Amino acid sequence: MPEGELQRAVGRNLRRWRQARNMSQEQLAELLGYHRTYVGGIERGERNLSLQSLEQLAERLGTDALALLRP
């Protein structure tokens, strides 16, 4: 697996989750308690989330952390 691929997978899956609910990045950021630019960075695969952060993110979304890691 190429370096950074898990970060990009999380970003793609987060974007899909958000778009499936017709939410803007700003709305998702508000739901998560993050800044909009931070959410954008996650979606672009620029943010290197810790496993604990990934677990918290998944919990706030009501999904499984492993689902966010799947390609």
VMD Tcl script that builds the backbone (N, CA, C; Angstrom):
set m [mol new atoms 213]
animate dup $m
set s [atomselect $m all]
$s set {name element resname resid chain x y z} {
  {N N MET 1 A 0.850 -1.173 0.000}
  {CA C MET 1 A 0.000 0.000 0.000}
  {C C MET 1 A 0.903 1.246 0.000}
  {N N PRO 2 A 0.655 2.168 -0.900}
  {CA C PRO 2 A 1.477 3.392 -0.961}
  {C C PRO 2 A 1.330 4.237 0.308}
  {N N GLU 3 A 2.384 4.931 0.640}
  {CA C GLU 3 A 2.370 5.794 1.818}
  {C C GLU 3 A 1.257 6.827 1.718}
  {N N GLY 4 A 0.529 7.000 2.798}
  {CA C GLY 4 A -0.550 7.980 2.849}
  {C C GLY 4 A -1.868 7.478 2.302}
  {N N GLU 5 A -1.907 6.229 1.827}
  {CA C GLU 5 A -3.146 5.715 1.230}
  {C C GLU 5 A -4.272 5.604 2.252}
  {N N LEU 6 A -3.954 5.247 3.486}
  {CA C LEU 6 A -5.009 5.182 4.505}
  {C C LEU 6 A -5.582 6.564 4.794}
  {N N GLN 7 A -4.737 7.577 4.811}
  {CA C GLN 7 A -5.219 8.951 5.009}
  {C C GLN 7 A -6.176 9.334 3.887}
  {N N ARG 8 A -5.807 9.007 2.660}
  {CA C ARG 8 A -6.667 9.338 1.516}
  {C C ARG 8 A -7.972 8.541 1.560}
  {N N ALA 9 A -7.904 7.266 2.001}
  {CA C ALA 9 A -9.111 6.445 2.103}
  {C C ALA 9 A -10.072 7.038 3.132}
  {N N VAL 10 A -9.542 7.457 4.273}
  {CA C VAL 10 A -10.385 8.088 5.291}
  {C C VAL 10 A -11.034 9.346 4.712}
  {N N GLY 11 A -10.255 10.137 4.004}
  {CA C GLY 11 A -10.788 11.358 3.405}
  {C C GLY 11 A -11.892 11.084 2.399}
  {N N ARG 12 A -11.676 10.094 1.530}
  {CA C ARG 12 A -12.703 9.748 0.537}
  {C C ARG 12 A -13.972 9.253 1.222}
  {N N ASN 13 A -13.795 8.410 2.237}
  {CA C ASN 13 A -14.963 7.867 2.933}
  {C C ASN 13 A -15.703 8.935 3.718}
  {N N LEU 14 A -14.984 9.867 4.308}
  {CA C LEU 14 A -15.625 10.965 5.014}
  {C C LEU 14 A -16.407 11.840 4.031}
  {N N ARG 15 A -15.809 12.134 2.887}
  {CA C ARG 15 A -16.499 12.936 1.866}
  {C C ARG 15 A -17.764 12.226 1.389}
  {N N ARG 16 A -17.665 10.925 1.148}
  {CA C ARG 16 A -18.854 10.161 0.717}
  {C C ARG 16 A -19.944 10.219 1.782}
  {N N TRP 17 A -19.557 10.048 3.059}
  {CA C TRP 17 A -20.519 10.103 4.152}
  {C C TRP 17 A -21.221 11.454 4.160}
  {N N ARG 18 A -20.422 12.522 4.037}
  {CA C ARG 18 A -20.968 13.884 4.069}
  {C C ARG 18 A -21.881 14.143 2.875}
  {N N GLN 19 A -21.434 13.764 1.690}
  {CA C GLN 19 A -22.219 14.024 0.481}
  {C C GLN 19 A -23.511 13.208 0.456}
  {N N ALA 20 A -23.478 11.999 0.989}
  {CA C ALA 20 A -24.684 11.171 1.041}
  {C C ALA 20 A -25.762 11.822 1.901}
  {N N ARG 21 A -25.347 12.711 2.781}
  {CA C ARG 21 A -26.285 13.408 3.660}
  {C C ARG 21 A -26.502 14.859 3.231}
  {N N ASN 22 A -26.002 15.183 2.044}
  {CA C ASN 22 A -26.159 16.537 1.488}
  {C C ASN 22 A -25.693 17.616 2.455}
  {N N MET 23 A -24.549 17.361 3.071}
  {CA C MET 23 A -23.987 18.316 4.028}
  {C C MET 23 A -22.811 19.040 3.395}
  {N N SER 24 A -22.626 20.282 3.781}
  {CA C SER 24 A -21.437 21.028 3.384}
  {C C SER 24 A -20.306 20.680 4.365}
  {N N GLN 25 A -19.092 21.024 3.987}
  {CA C GLN 25 A -17.973 20.818 4.910}
  {C C GLN 25 A -18.197 21.628 6.183}
  {N N GLU 26 A -18.758 22.787 6.034}
  {CA C GLU 26 A -19.015 23.634 7.201}
  {C C GLU 26 A -20.020 22.979 8.154}
  {N N GLN 27 A -21.072 22.381 7.601}
  {CA C GLN 27 A -22.062 21.704 8.435}
  {C C GLN 27 A -21.446 20.494 9.143}
  {N N LEU 28 A -20.624 19.739 8.404}
  {CA C LEU 28 A -19.973 18.580 9.003}
  {C C LEU 28 A -19.005 19.024 10.099}
  {N N ALA 29 A -18.259 20.071 9.829}
  {CA C ALA 29 A -17.321 20.586 10.824}
  {C C ALA 29 A -18.057 20.976 12.103}
  {N N GLU 30 A -19.197 21.614 11.952}
  {CA C GLU 30 A -19.985 22.008 13.125}
  {C C GLU 30 A -20.452 20.772 13.893}
  {N N LEU 31 A -20.919 19.752 13.179}
  {CA C LEU 31 A -21.360 18.515 13.811}
  {C C LEU 31 A -20.229 17.851 14.598}
  {N N LEU 32 A -19.024 17.873 14.019}
  {CA C LEU 32 A -17.881 17.211 14.627}
  {C C LEU 32 A -17.176 18.059 15.675}
  {N N GLY 33 A -17.422 19.360 15.655}
  {CA C GLY 33 A -16.721 20.259 16.564}
  {C C GLY 33 A -15.332 20.607 16.060}
  {N N TYR 34 A -15.140 20.539 14.732}
  {CA C TYR 34 A -13.867 20.864 14.094}
  {C C TYR 34 A -14.014 22.145 13.279}
  {N N HIS 35 A -12.904 22.721 12.876}
  {CA C HIS 35 A -12.910 23.853 11.962}
  {C C HIS 35 A -13.097 23.327 10.541}
  {N N ARG 36 A -13.765 24.098 9.698}
  {CA C ARG 36 A -14.036 23.671 8.322}
  {C C ARG 36 A -12.762 23.340 7.558}
  {N N THR 37 A -11.702 24.117 7.764}
  {CA C THR 37 A -10.467 23.850 7.025}
  {C C THR 37 A -9.826 22.535 7.475}
  {N N TYR 38 A -10.045 22.151 8.731}
  {CA C TYR 38 A -9.531 20.878 9.228}
  {C C TYR 38 A -10.270 19.726 8.548}
  {N N VAL 39 A -11.585 19.845 8.431}
  {CA C VAL 39 A -12.386 18.822 7.746}
  {C C VAL 39 A -11.941 18.719 6.287}
  {N N GLY 40 A -11.718 19.859 5.645}
  {CA C GLY 40 A -11.230 19.840 4.265}
  {C C GLY 40 A -9.893 19.126 4.148}
  {N N GLY 41 A -9.020 19.350 5.112}
  {CA C GLY 41 A -7.717 18.686 5.121}
  {C C GLY 41 A -7.843 17.183 5.284}
  {N N ILE 42 A -8.787 16.752 6.112}
  {CA C ILE 42 A -9.025 15.314 6.273}
  {C C ILE 42 A -9.528 14.738 4.950}
  {N N GLU 43 A -10.497 15.405 4.346}
  {CA C GLU 43 A -11.073 14.906 3.093}
  {C C GLU 43 A -10.042 14.830 1.971}
  {N N ARG 44 A -9.089 15.723 1.974}
  {CA C ARG 44 A -8.044 15.705 0.930}
  {C C ARG 44 A -6.908 14.742 1.271}
  {N N GLY 45 A -6.970 14.120 2.440}
  {CA C GLY 45 A -5.925 13.186 2.853}
  {C C GLY 45 A -4.659 13.875 3.311}
  {N N GLU 46 A -4.785 15.119 3.730}
  {CA C GLU 46 A -3.624 15.896 4.177}
  {C C GLU 46 A -3.385 15.784 5.681}
  {N N ARG 47 A -4.390 15.321 6.411}
  {CA C ARG 47 A -4.294 15.230 7.870}
  {C C ARG 47 A -3.979 13.810 8.284}
  {N N ASN 48 A -3.010 13.663 9.151}
  {CA C ASN 48 A -2.610 12.366 9.659}
  {C C ASN 48 A -3.278 12.167 11.012}
  {N N LEU 49 A -4.459 11.561 11.004}
  {CA C LEU 49 A -5.219 11.368 12.232}
  {C C LEU 49 A -4.611 10.261 13.080}
  {N N SER 50 A -4.630 10.457 14.380}
  {CA C SER 50 A -4.239 9.373 15.286}
  {C C SER 50 A -5.383 8.356 15.299}
  {N N LEU 51 A -5.091 7.165 15.764}
  {CA C LEU 51 A -6.143 6.152 15.863}
  {C C LEU 51 A -7.234 6.605 16.815}
  {N N GLN 52 A -6.845 7.276 17.877}
  {CA C GLN 52 A -7.828 7.785 18.829}
  {C C GLN 52 A -8.729 8.832 18.165}
  {N N SER 53 A -8.150 9.712 17.366}
  {CA C SER 53 A -8.944 10.723 16.652}
  {C C SER 53 A -9.888 10.068 15.657}
  {N N LEU 54 A -9.404 9.027 14.985}
  {CA C LEU 54 A -10.234 8.303 14.029}
  {C C LEU 54 A -11.418 7.648 14.741}
  {N N GLU 55 A -11.168 7.052 15.908}
  {CA C GLU 55 A -12.238 6.442 16.690}
  {C C GLU 55 A -13.275 7.483 17.122}
  {N N GLN 56 A -12.809 8.637 17.566}
  {CA C GLN 56 A -13.715 9.706 17.991}
  {C C GLN 56 A -14.532 10.227 16.815}
  {N N LEU 57 A -13.882 10.390 15.677}
  {CA C LEU 57 A -14.563 10.855 14.472}
  {C C LEU 57 A -15.663 9.875 14.088}
  {N N ALA 58 A -15.341 8.598 14.045}
  {CA C ALA 58 A -16.321 7.575 13.686}
  {C C ALA 58 A -17.488 7.562 14.668}
  {N N GLU 59 A -17.180 7.697 15.950}
  {CA C GLU 59 A -18.239 7.707 16.968}
  {C C GLU 59 A -19.188 8.881 16.745}
  {N N ARG 60 A -18.650 10.041 16.461}
  {CA C ARG 60 A -19.485 11.230 16.220}
  {C C ARG 60 A -20.333 11.078 14.969}
  {N N LEU 61 A -19.828 10.310 13.993}
  {CA C LEU 61 A -20.583 10.076 12.759}
  {C C LEU 61 A -21.581 8.929 12.916}
  {N N GLY 62 A -21.423 8.155 13.993}
  {CA C GLY 62 A -22.292 7.003 14.197}
  {C C GLY 62 A -21.934 5.858 13.272}
  {N N THR 63 A -20.655 5.721 12.973}
  {CA C THR 63 A -20.190 4.655 12.089}
  {C C THR 63 A -19.012 3.935 12.724}
  {N N ASP 64 A -18.571 2.887 12.085}
  {CA C ASP 64 A -17.455 2.089 12.558}
  {C C ASP 64 A -16.149 2.680 12.033}
  {N N ALA 65 A -15.142 2.767 12.893}
  {CA C ALA 65 A -13.842 3.321 12.461}
  {C C ALA 65 A -13.252 2.529 11.301}
  {N N LEU 66 A -13.435 1.220 11.314}
  {CA C LEU 66 A -12.900 0.405 10.217}
  {C C LEU 66 A -13.543 0.758 8.877}
  {N N ALA 67 A -14.810 1.161 8.907}
  {CA C ALA 67 A -15.491 1.556 7.670}
  {C C ALA 67 A -14.821 2.771 7.040}
  {N N LEU 68 A -14.256 3.633 7.861}
  {CA C LEU 68 A -13.590 4.826 7.333}
  {C C LEU 68 A -12.226 4.493 6.719}
  {N N LEU 69 A -11.663 3.344 7.078}
  {CA C LEU 69 A -10.341 2.950 6.569}
  {C C LEU 69 A -10.418 2.133 5.282}
  {N N ARG 70 A -11.578 1.632 4.947}
  {CA C ARG 70 A -11.700 0.776 3.761}
  {C C ARG 70 A -11.494 1.580 2.487}
  {N N PRO 71 A -10.778 0.982 1.540}
  {CA C PRO 71 A -10.567 1.679 0.250}
  {C C PRO 71 A -11.860 1.886 -0.520}
}
mol reanalyze $m
mol bondsrecalc $m
mol representation Tube
mol addrep $m
